[in-house]
Amino acid sequence: MAIPTESYRVDTGGVDETIMKIRNRIKEFRTVPASELLPNPKNWRKHPETQENALRSMLADVGFADAVIARETPAGLVLIDGHLRTEVASDTEVPVLIVDLNDEEADKVLATHDVLGAMADTDSDILADLLAGITVADSDLSDILSEMANLGSDLDFSEAVSGDETDALESKFEVVILCDDEEHQRNLLDRFSMEGLTCQSLIS
C-alpha cells in the first residue's frame, strides 16, 4: 500500500534505504476552557460511568498529563480526541493540540486513534512491576487496574500489590461462583478445599 508522504533515500554503509518523511500536523498548542471545545458529531466512542469516575479520579489526583486534539472549523474548535476529558473538566482550562487536518484526515484520526493504541501487545512481567507500585483511592480506578492485572475485580489497589502476587500474575486463573446463601457458599468451599483447590469467600 502506498504511503501518501514524501520520502528520501539515504546511504547506510552501502545499503540504500528509503526513509519516510512524516509531516508534523500540529500547528499550535493552546490552553482552552473546556466549554469552548465542541464535541465531534462523528465521535463513535461511548464512555460508561465507571470510566468517567476513574478518569475524574485520575485528573483530581494527577492532573492533565496529555492534551486533547482539536481542529479549527468555522463553528469553532472541534474535538478529534479527548471528549471525555473535556466533559469531566467542565469549565476548567484544558491543554489542546491544534491540528491542521482537513475533514477526511480528521475522520481517519477519529476512527483509528484509540484503535491503533489498543493493538499493542502486553508484556505481563513489566505490567506487573508497574502495577505493583501503584496505589489509588477510587474504587472504579481500582477495578480497572485489577482487570489489567488479571487478578479479578476484588483486588484492592488502595494497597500496593505485593511482590508475591505480581510474580504469580500469569499463573492465576479465577472462577467466581454466585451462591444462593451463606450455607451454599460454605458447602462449596468445603467441597473445593477437599479437591485441593485454593478458595476464598467473598461477600458482594
N, C-alpha and C positions, 0 to 999 in steps of 0.2 A: 504494500500500500504506500503510495507516495505521501511524503510529509510536506505540507504546504509551508515550508520555511526555507530561508536561504541556507546554503551550506558552502563549505570551502574545504580544500584538501591540504593536508599537512604531511610533511615527510618525517616519519618516525623511524629513523635507522634503516631506511631503505623500504619500509612498508608504507604504502600510500593509504592513508585513512581519510575518510570523509567525516568531518565533524559538523554536527548540526548546530546552526546558529539560532539560538532561541530568543525571540523577542521579549522584551520586558513591557507588559501591557499595563503595569501600574504607573499611573501618571502623577499621583498625589496621595499623600497621607493627611487625613483630617480627623479632628475630634468634633463629633456632631451630636446634638441632642437626639436621643433615640426616637423621640416623637416626630422628628423631621425625616426619618428614613421610611420609605414606602415599601410595603410588602410586595413581593413579586407575584402577580396573578397566576403565574405558571408554577409556583412552588409546589412540588409534589410531596414534600416531607410532612408527616403528621407527628406531632410531639405529644406523647402521653403525659399525664400528670406527674408520674414518677420521674420522668426525665426533666420536666420543668423544675420540680422540687430539688432534684440533685444538682442541676445547673445553678439554681438560686443559692444553694448552699456553697458551691464552689466559688461563685462570684463574691459572696459575703466573706468567705474565708481567705481566698487568694486575690480576687480581683480579676481584671481583664489581663490575659496573657497572650491574646491574639486579637486580630482585627476582623471585623466583618468586611464583606466585599460588596461594593455597590457601584453602579454606573450612573452617569448623569443623563437624564432624559428631559424633554420639555416639561414633564409633570414634576420633576424633582429627582432626588437620589433614590433609585430603585434597587432593592437588595438582590444580590445573587446568592450570597451565603451569609448566614447569621440571623435568621428570622427569630429563632427562639431567644437568643441573647438580647436582641433588640426588644422583644416583648417583655422579658424579665427586667431589663434595665429601666423600662418606663421612661421617665424624663431625664435620666442620668445621661451624661455625655458618653458616647461610645467611640472607640477608635475605629476608623474606617479607611480601607484601601479603596481609592477611586480608580477604576479601570476604564480604558478607552475601547471597550468591546462594542461591536455592533450587535444588532438583535440576534442574528444567527449564532455568533460566538458566545454571547451571554447565555443563550439556551443550552449550548453544548456544555458550558461550565456548570450551569444549574443542574443539568442531568447527570453529570459524571463526577462532580467534586467529591461528594461523600463516598460514592461507589468505588472510585479509584483508591481511596484511602483504605476502604474496607477489604480490598483484595490482598493486603499484606498478610503474610504468614506470621504465626506466633512462635517465638522462642520461649517455651514454657519455663525453662530454668531462669532466664533473665526476668521474665514477668513475675515469677515467684519471688525473686530477690527484690524486685521493685515494690511489689505489694506488701512485702514483709515489713517495710519501713514506713507504711502509710497508716495514719490514724484519722478518722473522721467522726463527727458527731451526728451527722444527718443519717437517718435510717434508710432513706431512698438511695443515697450515695453509697452507703454500706452494702446494700443489696446488690448494686451494680458491681462493686468491687468483688463481692462474694461470687457472683456469677463468673466474673473474669477469672477468679482463682479456681473455679470448678470445685468449690467446696460446699455449694448449696447456700440458700438464702439465710440460713440460721447463723452463719458466721458473723460475729460482731467485730467490725473493724474499728470500733472505738478503742480497742486494744490491738496492738500490732500482732500479726500472725507470728507465732514462734518459729524458730528455725526448724524444729522437728516437723511442724505442719507443712512448711513450704517445701521441705525435702520430699514429702510424700504426695505432693500435688498430683503427679502423673499416675500414681498407683491407687488413687481413691476413686471408687465408683459407688455412688449412693442411690438408695431407693427410699422414697418417702411413702409410707402407708398410712392412710387415714383410718382411724379406729372409731367404732361406734361409741365406745365409752372407755373409762379407765380400766375396767376389768378385761376388756378385749385387748387393750394395749399391753397389760401385764402378761396375759396369756401368750401373745405373740413374742414379747421379749423373752419369756422363758423358753419358748419353742426354738427361737432363733439362737439363743445362747447355747442350748443343748446341741445345736448343729455346728457350734464353733464359730458363729458369726459375731462380730462386734456390733453391739446395738446401743442406741441412746434414745431415751424417752424425751419427747418434745411436747410442749403444750402450746397450741395455737391460740 
